[in-house]
Amino acid sequence: MVKIPRFLSSNSATDVWEFDVIVVGSGVAGLIAAMKLSAQKRVALVTKERLVDSNSFYAQGGLAASLGQGDSLDLWEQDTLRAGDGLCRKAAVKLIEKETPKIIEELRQMGVPFDVDNEGNFLLGKEAYHSVRRIIHAGGDQTGRMISQVMCDQLKDLQKVAIFEEGFVIDILQDENGGVAGVSAIIDDQDVILSAPSVIVATGGCGQVYFYTSNPQVATGDGIAMALRAGATLVDMEFIQFHPTVCYEIPGNPFLVTEAIRGEGAKLVNDNGDRFMPRYHEAAELAPRDIVARACFMEMKKSGVGWVYLDTTIFDKTFFKTRFPTVYSQCIKAGFDPTSQPIPVSPGAHYLMGGIEVDLGSRTKIPGLYACGESGSTGMHGANRLASNSIPEGLVTGSNAANSVIEDNRKQKTLVYPTKPESEMLPLTRSELRLVNWEAIGLIREENPMESLLSRIRQGTMVVAPNPSLGSFELSNMYTMTAVVAMSALERKESRGAQMRKDFPTKDEVFGKKRIHIIPTFEGATVDVEVGEHEKDEYSWKNGD
């Protein structure tokens, strides 16, 4: 068990800004939720940086959808379940995959310029562990950017949506019965209270808790941590997907090298120039991400070099620049041409399969609190996300969250103001914590390092840093994320999907039927956080779907 504060900060606001719904985060899940709610509700959308600063915006790979010849919903489902290594929630898989074509048509109507051939048919790409070509792209490798930009542009024109960029939501506020009543935030460097009977968390994942990551600076797990402090349960937090190919050639600005490049034929080679993936999996470069990432990691350990190479010299320059313009321009910026020399790559934290536990309507345990996209865990991804399934999930769960808010039609009640937590110096700085996490709860895990990590940070999870600031709030949230990932990874005593335990290297049939959950219990001004488990097709707070 660890303890965390109920609130990260008190609030000096004298005015309360009233809305019907507050959406926190501006990835595709938050954007579509806000757009759908705007017809009926007064919406506040608060995002930590600019609207476009999200994992969705930087997504290169594309959007999976069963639309091509020889494909079907059943085949897509089979591929998703296979990648998820026995832990996917089938009901979530079926729902999201069924709804995705409708969402794609909505995006087309909005003006998203998907890549099509001369006859208007989608140009479908292939990525790891998909059995057929089913990945839709826009602008080559700029799919996330294209979708996000079109949605952002339209959202800015909606009268009932108030957009607060560079605003930081600190805590979820509740009424005396525990239902959602609003949030505390910092907007324009001022303490602010926003009241609303419904809050949608769409803040993405927590990739920044690792030193090596493809995630933008904003991905510090804020929404997940604040939901936990408010009493929501978390699930599957041990399953962190590490993308196998991130390039760190530009200091302080790593860039993702989409696996669609491997789907087009690029090969991974080690420092000696030897192709190594066939030794690790029959699908070689198109094996599930967890397998490819660990293979790269093992080859790096063997050679003592901090990278392997993605051989892209097989491609014609015109093709590469057209199909992967983002990767090409970033490589040129880093000082080399990817069509004349291989790209140096290594794994980096990429995607959180777990998150705030939600049902198929994106509802959490707390009345009035909803979560969608990477912040929420429907169970669709199981132990390992299938490539390009994240944007479909984000769009569908964001849409479902909006529908649930409208259906629930909650009324505003009096909120309880936040109280000031204890404060003291935290034992590890942000950089130190990220480095320690990379070793202890990274690609390969073991009991002693994880227990040692928890011992080092346990005091830090209970307090917040003195001199409250955006950075100190983020660091407190990162401590919480570190703790729940380590607790969940320790509880799952097996290796499955994205979790590799060196001390438990094989799958365990018992754990193949279980989900690991994190449950908070209020204890005065603190929250006791404990780990447990429940049947994989149930929820920690209710049975069934």
C-alpha positions as CSV (number, residue, x, y, z in Angstrom):
1,M,0.0,0.0,0.0
2,V,1.1,3.6,-0.6
3,K,-0.5,6.8,0.5
4,I,-1.2,9.8,-1.7
5,P,-2.7,13.2,-0.8
6,R,-6.4,13.8,-1.6
7,F,-5.6,17.2,-3.1
8,L,-2.4,18.6,-4.6
9,S,-3.2,22.1,-3.7
10,S,-5.8,24.4,-2.0
11,N,-7.3,27.1,-4.2
12,S,-7.5,30.9,-3.6
13,A,-10.2,31.5,-6.3
14,T,-12.9,33.9,-5.4
15,D,-15.1,33.3,-8.4
16,V,-16.5,30.0,-9.7
17,W,-16.8,29.5,-13.5
18,E,-19.9,27.4,-14.2
19,F,-20.2,24.9,-17.1
20,D,-22.3,21.8,-17.9
21,V,-19.2,19.7,-18.7
22,I,-15.5,20.0,-18.3
23,V,-13.3,18.1,-20.8
24,V,-9.7,17.8,-19.6
25,G,-7.2,17.2,-22.5
26,S,-7.2,17.8,-26.2
27,G,-6.3,14.5,-28.0
28,V,-8.8,13.1,-30.4
29,A,-10.8,11.6,-27.5
30,G,-11.3,15.0,-25.8
31,L,-11.8,16.9,-29.0
32,I,-14.6,14.6,-30.3
33,A,-16.2,14.6,-26.9
34,A,-16.3,18.4,-26.8
35,M,-17.6,18.6,-30.3
36,K,-20.4,16.2,-29.7
37,L,-21.4,17.8,-26.4
38,S,-21.4,21.4,-27.8
39,A,-24.8,21.0,-29.4
40,Q,-26.5,20.6,-26.0
41,K,-24.1,21.6,-23.2
42,R,-21.9,24.5,-22.2
43,V,-18.4,22.9,-22.4
44,A,-15.1,23.9,-21.0
45,L,-12.1,22.3,-22.6
46,V,-8.9,22.7,-20.6
47,T,-5.6,21.6,-22.1
48,K,-2.1,21.9,-20.5
49,E,-0.4,23.4,-23.5
50,R,-1.8,24.2,-27.0
51,L,-4.8,22.3,-28.3
52,V,-2.5,20.3,-30.6
53,D,0.0,19.2,-27.9
54,S,-1.1,15.7,-27.5
55,N,0.0,12.1,-28.4
56,S,-2.8,12.1,-31.0
57,F,-1.2,15.0,-32.8
58,Y,2.1,13.2,-33.1
59,A,0.6,9.8,-34.1
60,Q,2.3,8.7,-37.3
61,G,1.1,5.2,-37.9
62,G,-2.5,5.7,-38.8
63,L,-5.9,4.5,-38.0
64,A,-7.0,0.9,-38.1
65,A,-10.3,0.0,-39.8
66,S,-11.8,-3.0,-41.4
67,L,-12.6,-1.5,-44.8
68,G,-10.4,-3.3,-47.4
69,Q,-11.0,-6.3,-49.6
70,G,-10.3,-9.6,-47.8
71,D,-10.8,-7.9,-44.4
72,S,-13.7,-8.2,-41.9
73,L,-14.6,-7.2,-38.4
74,D,-14.0,-10.8,-37.3
75,L,-10.5,-10.8,-38.7
76,W,-9.6,-7.4,-37.1
77,E,-11.0,-8.8,-33.8
78,Q,-8.8,-11.9,-34.1
79,D,-5.7,-9.8,-34.7
80,T,-6.5,-7.5,-31.8
81,L,-7.1,-10.5,-29.4
82,R,-3.9,-12.2,-30.6
83,A,-1.8,-9.1,-29.9
84,G,-3.6,-8.6,-26.5
85,D,-2.2,-11.9,-25.3
86,G,-5.4,-13.2,-23.7
87,L,-6.4,-10.1,-21.7
88,C,-8.5,-8.1,-24.2
89,R,-12.1,-7.4,-23.2
90,K,-14.0,-8.9,-26.2
91,A,-17.0,-6.7,-25.7
92,A,-14.8,-3.6,-25.9
93,V,-13.0,-4.9,-29.0
94,K,-16.3,-5.6,-30.8
95,L,-17.9,-2.2,-29.9
96,I,-14.9,-0.1,-30.9
97,E,-14.2,-1.9,-34.1
98,K,-17.9,-1.8,-35.1
99,E,-18.2,1.9,-34.5
100,T,-14.9,2.9,-36.1
101,P,-16.2,3.1,-39.8
102,K,-19.0,5.5,-38.7
103,I,-16.4,7.7,-37.0
104,I,-14.2,7.7,-40.1
105,E,-17.1,8.8,-42.2
106,E,-17.7,11.7,-39.8
107,L,-14.1,12.7,-40.1
108,R,-14.3,12.7,-43.9
109,Q,-17.3,14.9,-43.7
110,M,-15.3,17.3,-41.4
111,G,-12.7,17.4,-44.1
112,V,-9.9,15.2,-42.9
113,P,-7.8,14.5,-46.1
114,F,-7.3,10.8,-45.9
115,D,-4.9,9.3,-48.5
116,V,-6.8,7.7,-51.3
117,D,-6.1,6.4,-54.8
118,N,-7.3,7.9,-58.1
119,E,-10.7,6.2,-57.6
120,G,-11.2,7.5,-54.1
121,N,-10.4,4.3,-52.3
122,F,-8.4,4.4,-49.1
123,L,-4.7,3.6,-49.5
124,L,-4.3,1.0,-46.8
125,G,-1.0,0.3,-45.1
126,K,0.1,-2.7,-43.1
127,E,1.6,-2.7,-39.6
128,A,2.8,-5.2,-37.0
129,Y,0.6,-8.2,-36.3
130,H,-2.2,-7.1,-38.7
131,S,-2.9,-10.0,-41.0
132,V,-4.0,-7.7,-43.9
133,R,-3.6,-4.1,-45.0
134,R,-6.1,-2.1,-43.0
135,I,-4.3,1.1,-41.8
136,I,-5.7,4.4,-43.1
137,H,-3.4,7.3,-43.3
138,A,-3.6,11.0,-43.9
139,G,-0.6,13.0,-45.2
140,G,1.5,9.8,-45.3
141,D,2.8,9.6,-41.7
142,Q,0.9,12.7,-40.4
143,T,-2.4,11.0,-39.6
144,G,-2.7,12.2,-36.0
145,R,-1.7,15.7,-37.0
146,M,-4.3,15.9,-39.9
147,I,-7.2,14.6,-37.8
148,S,-6.3,16.7,-34.7
149,Q,-5.8,19.9,-36.8
150,V,-9.2,19.6,-38.6
151,M,-11.0,18.9,-35.3
152,C,-9.2,21.8,-33.5
153,D,-10.1,24.2,-36.3
154,Q,-13.8,23.3,-36.2
155,L,-13.9,23.3,-32.4
156,K,-12.6,26.8,-32.2
157,D,-15.7,27.9,-34.2
158,L,-18.2,26.3,-31.8
159,Q,-20.0,28.9,-29.6
160,K,-20.7,26.7,-26.6
161,V,-17.1,25.5,-26.1
162,A,-14.8,27.6,-24.0
163,I,-11.2,26.6,-24.8
164,F,-8.5,27.2,-22.1
165,E,-5.1,26.6,-23.6
166,E,-2.1,26.5,-21.3
167,G,-4.4,25.7,-18.4
168,F,-3.5,23.0,-15.8
169,V,-6.2,21.1,-14.0
170,I,-5.0,20.1,-10.6
171,D,-7.8,18.2,-8.9
172,I,-11.2,16.8,-9.4
173,L,-13.7,18.3,-7.0
174,Q,-16.7,16.5,-5.6
175,D,-20.0,17.2,-3.8
176,E,-20.7,16.0,-0.2
177,N,-21.9,12.6,-1.6
178,G,-18.8,12.0,-3.7
179,G,-20.2,12.9,-7.1
180,V,-18.3,15.1,-9.5
181,A,-18.8,18.8,-9.0
182,G,-16.0,20.4,-10.9
183,V,-12.2,20.9,-10.9
184,S,-9.5,23.2,-9.5
185,A,-7.1,24.6,-12.0
186,I,-4.5,27.2,-12.9
187,I,-5.5,29.3,-15.9
188,D,-3.6,32.4,-17.0
189,D,-1.5,32.0,-13.9
190,Q,-4.5,32.3,-11.6
191,D,-6.2,29.9,-9.3
192,V,-9.6,28.9,-10.8
193,I,-12.5,26.8,-9.8
194,L,-14.6,25.4,-12.6
195,S,-17.9,23.9,-11.6
196,A,-19.7,21.2,-13.6
197,P,-21.7,18.0,-12.7
198,S,-19.7,16.1,-15.4
199,V,-15.9,15.9,-16.0
200,I,-14.3,13.9,-18.9
201,V,-10.7,13.0,-18.4
202,A,-8.9,12.8,-21.8
203,T,-5.3,13.6,-20.8
204,G,-3.5,10.7,-22.4
205,G,-0.9,8.5,-20.7
206,C,2.2,8.8,-18.6
207,G,5.1,8.2,-20.9
208,Q,7.1,11.0,-19.4
209,V,7.7,8.9,-16.2
210,Y,10.4,7.1,-18.3
211,F,13.7,8.7,-19.4
212,Y,13.3,7.3,-22.9
213,T,9.9,7.9,-24.5
214,S,8.2,8.9,-27.7
215,N,5.6,11.0,-25.7
216,P,5.5,14.8,-25.6
217,Q,6.4,16.7,-22.4
218,V,2.8,16.9,-21.4
219,A,2.3,13.1,-20.9
220,T,2.8,13.0,-17.1
221,G,-0.3,11.0,-16.1
222,D,-2.0,14.0,-14.6
223,G,-5.6,13.0,-15.4
224,I,-5.1,9.4,-14.2
225,A,-3.5,10.5,-10.9
226,M,-6.2,13.1,-10.2
227,A,-9.0,10.5,-10.9
228,L,-7.3,8.1,-8.5
229,R,-7.1,10.8,-5.8
230,A,-10.8,11.4,-6.3
231,G,-11.6,7.7,-5.7
232,A,-11.6,6.2,-9.2
233,T,-10.1,2.8,-9.7
234,L,-7.2,2.1,-12.1
235,V,-6.6,-1.1,-14.0
236,D,-3.9,-2.8,-16.1
237,M,-1.3,-0.3,-15.1
238,E,1.5,-2.8,-15.4
239,F,1.1,-2.9,-19.2
240,I,3.2,-0.1,-20.7
241,Q,3.9,-0.5,-24.4
242,F,7.4,0.4,-25.5
243,H,7.7,1.4,-29.1
244,P,10.7,-0.4,-30.6
245,T,11.9,2.4,-32.9
246,V,12.5,5.8,-31.5
247,C,15.3,8.0,-32.8
248,Y,17.3,10.0,-30.2
249,E,19.7,11.7,-32.7
250,I,18.3,15.2,-31.9
251,P,19.3,16.0,-28.3
252,G,16.3,16.5,-26.1
253,N,13.9,16.0,-29.0
254,P,13.4,12.3,-29.8
255,F,11.2,11.4,-32.7
256,L,9.1,8.3,-33.4
257,V,9.9,6.2,-36.4
258,T,6.6,4.7,-37.4
259,E,6.4,1.0,-37.7
260,A,4.5,1.5,-41.0
261,I,8.1,1.7,-42.4
262,R,8.6,-1.9,-41.3
263,G,5.3,-2.7,-42.8
264,E,6.6,-1.4,-46.1
265,G,9.7,-3.7,-45.9
266,A,12.4,-2.0,-43.7
267,K,14.5,-4.4,-41.6
268,L,16.1,-4.1,-38.2
269,V,19.8,-4.8,-38.0
270,N,22.2,-4.8,-35.1
271,D,25.6,-3.0,-34.7
272,N,27.2,-5.6,-36.9
273,G,24.7,-5.1,-39.7
274,D,23.0,-8.5,-39.0
275,R,19.2,-8.8,-39.3
276,F,18.1,-10.2,-35.9
277,M,14.3,-10.2,-35.7
278,P,13.8,-13.7,-37.3
279,R,15.6,-15.1,-34.3
280,Y,13.0,-13.7,-32.0
281,H,9.7,-14.3,-33.7
282,E,8.3,-15.9,-36.9
283,A,6.7,-12.6,-37.9
284,A,10.1,-10.9,-37.7
285,E,9.8,-7.1,-38.0
286,L,6.0,-7.4,-38.0
287,A,5.9,-9.2,-34.6
288,P,3.9,-7.6,-31.8
289,R,5.5,-4.4,-30.4
290,D,6.5,-5.9,-27.1
291,I,8.5,-8.6,-28.8
292,V,10.2,-6.3,-31.2
293,A,11.0,-3.8,-28.5
294,R,12.5,-6.4,-26.2
295,A,14.5,-7.9,-29.1
296,C,16.0,-4.4,-29.9
297,F,16.7,-4.0,-26.2
298,M,18.5,-7.4,-26.0
299,E,20.6,-6.7,-29.1
300,M,21.6,-3.4,-27.6
301,K,22.7,-5.1,-24.4
302,K,24.7,-7.7,-26.3
303,S,26.6,-5.1,-28.3
304,G,26.9,-2.5,-25.5
305,V,25.7,0.1,-28.0
306,G,22.7,2.3,-27.2
307,W,20.8,1.6,-30.4
308,V,20.1,-0.8,-33.3
309,Y,19.4,0.3,-36.9
310,L,16.3,0.4,-39.0
311,D,17.6,-0.2,-42.6
312,T,15.6,2.2,-44.8
313,T,18.2,2.3,-47.6
314,I,16.0,0.0,-49.6
315,F,13.6,2.8,-50.3
316,D,13.6,5.2,-53.2
317,K,14.0,8.8,-52.0
318,T,10.8,10.0,-53.7
319,F,8.8,7.2,-52.2
320,F,10.1,7.8,-48.7
321,K,9.7,11.5,-48.8
322,T,6.1,11.1,-50.0
323,R,5.0,8.2,-47.8
324,F,6.9,9.2,-44.6
325,P,7.4,13.0,-44.9
326,T,7.6,13.5,-41.1
327,V,10.2,10.9,-40.5
328,Y,12.2,12.0,-43.6
329,S,12.3,15.6,-42.5
330,Q,13.3,14.7,-38.9
331,C,16.1,12.5,-40.2
332,I,17.4,15.4,-42.4
333,K,17.2,17.7,-39.4
334,A,19.2,15.2,-37.4
335,G,21.9,15.3,-40.1
336,F,21.4,12.2,-42.3
337,D,19.4,11.0,-45.2
338,P,17.4,7.8,-44.3
339,T,17.5,6.5,-47.9
340,S,21.3,6.5,-47.8
341,Q,22.0,5.3,-44.3
342,P,20.0,3.4,-41.7
343,I,18.1,5.1,-38.9
344,P,19.6,4.6,-35.4
345,V,16.7,3.5,-33.1
346,S,16.0,2.2,-29.6
347,P,12.9,1.5,-27.6
348,G,11.0,4.2,-25.7
349,A,7.9,4.2,-23.6
350,H,5.0,4.8,-25.9
351,Y,1.5,3.8,-24.8
352,L,-0.4,2.9,-21.7
353,M,-2.8,0.0,-22.1
354,G,-4.2,0.5,-18.6
355,G,-5.6,3.6,-17.1
356,I,-8.8,4.7,-15.3
357,E,-11.2,1.8,-15.2
358,V,-14.2,2.5,-17.4
359,D,-17.2,0.6,-18.7
360,L,-18.3,0.6,-22.4
361,G,-19.9,3.9,-22.0
362,S,-16.7,5.5,-20.7
363,R,-18.2,5.8,-17.2
364,T,-16.0,5.4,-14.1
365,K,-16.8,4.3,-10.6
366,I,-17.5,8.0,-9.6
367,P,-20.8,9.5,-10.7
368,G,-20.2,12.2,-13.2
369,L,-16.6,11.2,-14.0
370,Y,-15.8,9.8,-17.4
371,A,-12.5,8.8,-19.1
372,C,-11.6,8.2,-22.7
373,G,-8.7,7.6,-25.0
374,E,-5.4,6.6,-23.4
375,S,-6.5,7.9,-20.0
376,G,-9.3,5.4,-19.7
377,S,-9.0,1.6,-19.9
378,T,-11.8,-0.2,-21.7
379,G,-9.8,-3.4,-21.7
380,M,-9.7,-3.3,-25.5
381,H,-5.9,-3.6,-25.7
382,G,-5.4,-6.3,-23.1
383,A,-1.7,-6.9,-22.4
384,N,-0.4,-5.3,-25.6
385,R,-2.0,-2.9,-28.0
386,L,-2.3,-3.8,-31.7
387,A,-0.7,-1.1,-33.9
388,S,-3.0,1.8,-34.9
389,N,-5.8,0.7,-32.6
390,S,-5.4,3.7,-30.3
391,I,-6.9,6.4,-32.5
392,P,-10.1,4.3,-33.2
393,E,-10.4,3.7,-29.4
394,G,-9.9,7.3,-28.7
395,L,-12.5,8.5,-31.2
396,V,-15.1,5.9,-30.2
397,T,-14.6,6.2,-26.4
398,G,-14.6,10.0,-26.6
399,S,-17.9,9.9,-28.6
400,N,-19.3,7.4,-26.0
401,A,-18.3,9.6,-23.1
402,A,-20.3,12.5,-24.7
403,N,-23.3,10.2,-25.2
404,S,-23.1,9.1,-21.6
405,V,-22.9,12.6,-20.3
406,I,-26.0,13.5,-22.3
407,E,-27.8,10.4,-21.2
408,D,-27.0,10.8,-17.5
409,N,-27.9,14.5,-17.5
410,R,-26.5,15.2,-14.1
411,K,-27.4,18.3,-12.2
412,Q,-24.9,20.6,-10.4
413,K,-24.5,20.3,-6.7
414,T,-22.5,22.2,-4.2
415,L,-18.8,21.4,-4.4
416,V,-16.4,20.8,-1.6
417,Y,-13.3,23.0,-1.8
418,P,-9.8,21.5,-1.8
419,T,-7.6,21.6,1.2
420,K,-3.9,22.1,1.5
421,P,-1.7,19.0,1.5
422,E,1.5,18.4,3.4
423,S,4.6,19.5,1.5
424,E,8.3,18.6,1.7
425,M,11.2,18.0,-0.6
426,L,10.8,14.9,-2.8
427,P,13.6,12.3,-2.7
428,L,14.1,12.1,-6.5
429,T,14.1,14.9,-9.0
430,R,12.1,14.5,-12.2
431,S,15.2,13.4,-14.2
432,E,16.3,11.0,-11.5
433,L,12.9,9.5,-11.2
434,R,12.7,8.9,-15.0
435,L,16.1,7.2,-15.1
436,V,15.3,5.0,-12.1
437,N,12.0,4.0,-13.7
438,W,13.6,3.1,-17.0
439,E,15.7,0.5,-15.1
440,A,13.2,-0.7,-12.5
441,I,9.8,-0.8,-14.4
442,G,11.0,-0.7,-18.0
443,L,11.1,-3.4,-20.6
444,I,12.4,-6.1,-18.3
445,R,11.3,-6.2,-14.6
446,E,12.3,-8.0,-11.4
447,E,11.0,-8.0,-7.9
448,N,13.9,-6.6,-6.0
449,P,14.5,-3.5,-8.2
450,M,10.7,-2.8,-8.1
451,E,10.5,-3.2,-4.4
452,S,13.6,-0.9,-4.0
453,L,11.9,1.7,-6.2
454,L,8.8,1.7,-4.1
455,S,10.8,2.1,-0.9
456,R,12.6,5.1,-2.4
457,I,9.5,6.9,-3.5
458,R,7.0,5.9,-0.9
459,Q,7.6,9.1,1.2
460,G,7.3,11.2,-1.9
461,T,3.9,9.8,-3.0
462,M,2.4,11.1,0.3
463,V,3.3,14.7,-0.1
464,V,3.7,17.4,-2.7
465,A,6.8,19.5,-3.3
466,P,7.0,22.9,-1.6
467,N,6.5,26.1,-3.6
468,P,3.5,24.7,-5.7
469,S,4.1,25.1,-9.5
470,L,3.1,23.3,-12.7
471,G,6.4,21.4,-12.5
472,S,5.8,20.3,-8.8
473,F,2.3,19.2,-9.6
474,E,3.5,17.1,-12.5
475,L,6.2,15.6,-10.4
476,S,3.7,14.6,-7.8
477,N,1.6,12.9,-10.4
478,M,4.6,11.2,-11.8
479,Y,5.4,9.8,-8.3
480,T,1.8,8.4,-8.2
481,M,2.1,6.9,-11.7
482,T,5.4,5.3,-10.8
483,A,3.9,3.7,-7.6
484,V,0.9,2.2,-9.3
485,V,2.9,0.8,-12.2
486,A,5.3,-0.8,-9.8
487,M,2.6,-2.1,-7.6
488,S,0.7,-3.6,-10.5
489,A,3.8,-5.1,-12.1
490,L,4.7,-6.7,-8.7
491,E,1.3,-8.2,-8.3
492,R,1.3,-9.8,-11.8
493,K,3.8,-12.6,-11.2
494,E,4.1,-13.7,-14.8
495,S,5.3,-12.4,-18.2
496,R,2.5,-11.5,-20.6
497,G,2.3,-9.0,-23.4
498,A,4.1,-5.8,-22.5
499,Q,5.1,-7.1,-19.1
500,M,8.3,-9.1,-18.9
501,R,9.3,-10.4,-15.5
502,K,12.8,-11.8,-15.4
503,D,11.9,-13.7,-12.2
504,F,8.6,-15.0,-13.7
505,P,9.5,-15.5,-17.4
506,T,6.5,-17.5,-18.5
507,K,2.8,-17.0,-18.6
508,D,0.6,-18.2,-15.7
509,E,-2.9,-19.5,-16.6
510,V,-4.3,-18.0,-13.4
511,F,-3.1,-14.5,-14.2
512,G,-4.4,-15.0,-17.7
513,K,-7.9,-14.7,-16.2
514,K,-7.2,-11.7,-14.0
515,R,-6.9,-8.0,-14.2
516,I,-4.8,-6.1,-11.7
517,H,-6.5,-3.1,-10.2
518,I,-5.6,-0.2,-8.0
519,I,-8.3,0.8,-5.5
520,P,-8.1,4.1,-3.4
521,T,-9.7,4.5,0.0
522,F,-10.1,7.9,1.7
523,E,-8.3,8.3,5.0
524,G,-8.8,11.9,6.1
525,A,-6.7,14.2,4.0
526,T,-4.8,11.2,2.4
527,V,-5.8,8.3,0.2
528,D,-4.7,4.8,0.8
529,V,-3.9,3.0,-2.5
530,E,-4.0,-0.7,-2.6
531,V,-3.5,-3.3,-5.3
532,G,-5.8,-6.2,-6.0
533,E,-7.3,-8.3,-8.8
534,H,-10.6,-9.3,-10.4
535,E,-11.9,-11.5,-13.2
536,K,-10.8,-10.1,-16.6
537,D,-14.3,-9.7,-18.0
538,E,-15.7,-8.0,-14.9
539,Y,-15.0,-4.6,-13.3
540,S,-13.6,-3.9,-9.9
541,W,-16.9,-2.2,-8.9
542,K,-19.5,-4.2,-10.8
543,N,-20.0,-7.4,-12.7
544,G,-20.1,-7.9,-16.4
545,D,-20.2,-5.5,-19.3
